[in-house]
Every structure is written in C-alpha cells, then in structure tokens.
Amino acid sequence: MKKIILSAIFALSVVAFTPTSSNAQSKSNNAISSRPKQPTNALAAWAEGYEYGMSHGWGQADSLYWAHVQMQIWINHNS
C-alpha cells in the first residue's frame, strides 16, 4: 500500500513540476528570437547603423557617421 501511495505522489509531482512541451518550446523560441540579429554584409551593417541613428532622433550627419562606423566594425570583424 505504501508503494502505491508513494508512486502516486511521485507521479503527481512529476506532472505538476515539469513544464509542458508547448510551454518549454515557446520559452526557447522567445529566447532565440530575443537575440539581436547580426548583419550579413557590410552594406547591411551600414543600413542598420543609419536606421539606428535616424530612429533615435539623431541628425543625418550623425547617423551617417554612425553608419560608417558600424560598417567599418563589421569589415574589421569579418575579414
């Protein structure tokens, strides 16, 4: 009788404390999608740098400078 009760308690605790597969899958998908995407080439790095500057209210000259810096960083990192 004790074995049956202990087995039942163990089975219920396993069910209660393990996440369902859909919850675990959605958590891993959220973790993957929250990573910043890296540009695939120097022009993409430039475009992302320019877009960043313009979307944060910088002037065009500052955004162009930041885009150039991001492009140079990408080239130095990937050559």
N, C-alpha and C positions, 0 to 999 in steps of 0.2 A: 504494500500500500504506500509506503514512504517513497519507493522508487517512482511510482506513478505520479504522485503529487510533485516530487522534485522534477520529474521530466516535464510535467505540465507547466510548472513555474519557469523552468529554463526555456521552454518553447515560447511561452508568452513574453518573456523578457527579450528573447531574440527578435521576435516580431515587433515589440514596442520600441526597441532601441536601435534597430538598423534602419537606415533610410531606404525608402522605396527606390527602385531603379530609375523611375522617371524624375524624382527629386534629385538624385545624385547626378543624373545626366544633365538636367537643366543647370545645376550648380557648376558642373565642369564646362558646359557651353558658355555660361556667363563669364567664367574665369578666362576662357580662351578669347572671347570677344572683347573683354576689357583691356587686353594688351594693346599697346599702341602699334599700329601698322607701320612698318618701315618702308620708305620709298624704294622703288625697284631700279631707278636710274637717277642720274644727276639732274635731269630736267624735272623729274617728279619731286626731287628734294627741293629744287628751286621753287617750284609751284607751291609746295606745302609751306615753305618759308614765307613766300609772298602772301599767301592766303592767311597765314597766321598773323602777320603784321597788320594786314588790312582789317581782319576781323576783330583785332584788339584795339582798333582806333588809332593806329599809328599813321603817320603821313606816308605819302607814296615814296618819298626818298628813303625814309627809314625802313619801309617794307622791302624796297628793292635791295637795300644794303643787307638786311637780314636774309633775304632770299639768296643773295650771292654767298653769304657766309655759310648757309646751310648746304648749298651746292658744293662749296669747297670742302666742307666737313665730309660730305658723302664721298667725294672723289678721293680724299686722303684715306678714308676708312676702307674703301673698296678697291684700292689699287695696290 
